[in-house]
Amino acid sequence: MNSEFERDFQALLEKTAELLTGDSSAEMADKVKVWAVYNHIHKSMPALTKHWNQVHPDSQLEMRRIFEEIHDLNQALKDQPKP
């Protein structure tokens, strides 16, 4: 991949993170990337994620924590009064 594409894609991730959570930091963009990839795999290959969860229970807990964090931040963003 070329560096221009990587920069542009990182900007897309940061904007997605901002719209989902209100936080556009690189750390939150990384969490959103993990969340999105796992969510896609879970929907398209549920047996794979079931197997992965069984083999990696500690990582499954971390994934759950990331999902809950993104969900909670998104809910808080939605609950803010509109100007």
C-alpha positions in Angstrom: 0.0 0.0 0.0 1.2 3.5 -0.7 1.6 6.1 2.0 -1.0 8.4 0.5 -3.6 5.7 0.7 -2.6 4.8 4.2 -2.9 8.5 5.3 -6.3 8.8 3.6 -7.6 5.6 5.1 -6.4 6.7 8.6 -8.3 9.9 8.1 -11.4 7.9 7.2 -10.9 5.8 10.4 -10.5 8.9 12.5 -13.6 10.5 11.1 -15.6 7.3 11.6 -14.3 7.1 15.2 -15.4 10.7 15.8 -18.9 10.2 14.4 -19.3 7.0 16.4 -17.8 8.0 19.7 -17.0 11.7 19.6 -13.3 10.9 19.8 -11.1 11.1 16.7 -7.8 10.1 18.4 -5.5 7.5 16.8 -6.2 5.2 19.7 -9.9 5.3 19.2 -9.5 4.9 15.5 -7.6 1.7 16.2 -10.4 0.5 18.5 -13.0 1.3 15.8 -10.9 -0.6 13.2 -10.7 -3.7 15.5 -14.4 -3.4 16.2 -15.4 -3.1 12.6 -13.2 -6.0 11.4 -14.4 -8.3 14.2 -18.0 -7.3 13.6 -17.6 -8.1 9.9 -16.0 -11.5 10.6 -18.6 -12.3 13.2 -21.4 -11.6 10.7 -19.9 -13.3 7.7 -18.2 -16.2 9.5 -19.8 -16.7 12.9 -18.2 -20.2 13.3 -14.8 -18.7 13.1 -15.4 -16.1 15.8 -17.0 -18.7 18.0 -13.9 -20.9 17.6 -11.6 -17.9 18.2 -13.6 -16.9 21.3 -13.2 -20.4 22.7 -9.5 -20.6 22.0 -8.7 -17.0 23.2 -11.0 -16.3 26.2 -8.9 -13.4 27.5 -8.9 -11.8 24.0 -12.7 -12.3 23.8 -13.0 -10.3 27.1 -10.9 -7.5 25.6 -13.1 -7.6 22.5 -16.2 -7.3 24.6 -14.6 -4.4 26.5 -13.9 -2.6 23.2 -17.5 -3.2 22.0 -19.0 -1.9 25.2 -16.7 1.1 25.2 -17.7 2.0 21.7 -21.4 1.3 22.4 -21.4 3.5 25.6 -19.6 6.4 23.9 -22.0 6.2 20.9 -25.0 6.2 23.2 -23.7 9.1 25.2 -23.1 11.0 21.9 -26.7 10.3 20.8 -28.1 11.4 24.2 -26.5 14.8 23.9 -29.0 17.6 23.3 -28.9 18.9 19.7 -28.0 22.6 19.4 
